[in-house]
Amino acid sequence: MDWVDIRRTIEAYMFGVDAKDLDALLSCFAPEAEALYHMGSVDEKTVTGGEAIARGVFDSCSRFTASNHCISNFVAREGVQEATTNTFAVAYVVIGSQGLVRGLRYEDSLKWRDDCWLITRRVHTPLWQTTIDVEAPHFFEQAKLGAS
């Protein structure tokens, strides 16, 4: 199974979001890709075209002060030049001094093209979320408090 290469595509997407790297996002989607975002919520929308998907995600994540998407579970099934994945992730998103922690599910179909796996269909489903207060990093100040 080409599990590592398939996961590499999913990881490249997560990296592209968190690093705000448009090229990384563009590298993940086939030109004819379709994505259904926010499945089951009032924000549900469909985006068609790999470039439109990548640019839409890039525009959204560019609003973030910071983010970190962590894969918690990943399953891949591979056929002949086609694969499906089911990925559960936790996303930590900071916008100003507000933070969101979200549970997400990505259900992807991929095709092998040009020596890599490309996403041809994505269903993005938010499962839960909570808000948190966020502080600026201040490790050394905290370390001084702990040393007294």
URBEL-V448340 format. One record per run of one state. SS is the DSSP state (a for helix, b for strand, c for the rest). FROM is the first residue (numbers start at 1). TO is the last residue. Records with the same first field share a line. If there is no record, write none. Layout:
SS: FROM-TO ; FROM-TO
This chain:
c: 1-2 ; 20-21 ; 27-28 ; 38-44 ; 49-49 ; 62-65 ; 79-81 ; 96-97 ; 114-115 ; 134-138 ; 148-148
a: 3-19 ; 22-26 ; 50-61 ; 139-147
b: 29-37 ; 45-48 ; 66-78 ; 82-95 ; 98-113 ; 116-133
